[in-house]
Amino acid sequence: MIQVSATEFKNNVGKFIKLSKKEDILILKNGKAVAKLTAVSKNDKEIAYDRLLEMIKRSKPVSEEIDLEAMREERLKRYDNIT
């Protein structure tokens, strides 16, 4: 996802419309997201897939084997002190 300031977007609307066919554009004002430009041709499944792919790319690789029992124990420990 490309992030641009509102001013940059305003000054280059045509460029970002073309880019939105390939990638979503997040428009920021004062550093905060205010709008998102997405291609119309994408359906909900494609959008969800793109977001999932982006999250996977940002995530850190798992370097150790996942132990489901250890995960369960850790989750339960969080609630041990709640009364």
C-alpha positions in Angstrom: 0.0 0.0 0.0 1.3 3.4 -1.0 1.0 6.3 1.5 0.9 9.9 0.3 0.1 13.2 1.8 -3.2 14.9 0.8 -1.2 17.7 -0.8 0.9 15.3 -2.9 -2.3 13.4 -3.9 -4.0 16.7 -4.9 -1.1 17.7 -7.0 -0.7 14.3 -8.7 -4.3 12.9 -8.9 -3.9 11.3 -12.3 -0.7 9.6 -11.4 -2.3 8.1 -8.2 -5.4 7.0 -10.1 -3.2 5.0 -12.5 -1.3 3.5 -9.6 -4.5 2.6 -7.8 -5.1 -0.1 -10.5 -2.1 -2.0 -9.2 -2.0 -1.0 -5.5 -4.2 0.7 -2.9 -3.3 4.4 -2.1 -3.6 5.6 1.5 -4.1 9.4 1.7 -2.7 11.1 4.9 -3.5 14.5 6.3 -1.3 15.7 9.1 0.2 12.2 9.3 -3.2 10.5 9.8 -5.1 8.3 7.3 -8.1 10.1 5.9 -8.9 8.2 2.7 -8.1 5.1 0.7 -8.1 4.9 -3.1 -8.8 1.4 -4.3 -9.4 0.1 -7.8 -13.1 -0.6 -8.5 -12.4 -3.9 -10.3 -11.3 -5.6 -7.0 -13.9 -7.7 -5.3 -14.1 -8.4 -1.6 -12.1 -11.6 -1.9 -9.3 -9.9 -3.8 -9.1 -7.1 -1.3 -9.0 -9.5 1.7 -6.3 -11.5 -0.1 -4.2 -8.4 -0.7 -4.5 -7.3 2.9 -3.6 -10.8 4.2 -0.6 -10.9 1.8 0.5 -7.5 3.1 0.2 -8.6 6.7 2.2 -11.7 6.0 5.0 -9.7 4.3 5.2 -7.4 7.4 5.3 -10.3 9.9 8.4 -11.8 11.3 9.2 -15.4 10.3 8.6 -18.0 12.9 12.0 -19.4 13.8 10.8 -22.1 16.2 8.2 -24.9 16.0 4.8 -23.9 17.3 3.7 -25.8 20.3 -0.1 -25.6 20.7 -0.1 -26.8 24.2 2.5 -24.2 25.3 0.4 -21.5 23.6 -2.7 -22.7 25.5 -0.8 -22.6 28.8 0.4 -19.1 28.1 -3.1 -17.9 27.2 -4.5 -19.5 30.4 -1.8 -17.9 32.6 -3.0 -14.5 31.6 -6.3 -15.1 33.4 -4.8 -16.7 36.5 -4.6 -13.3 38.4 -8.1 -12.2 37.5 -10.6 -12.5 40.3 
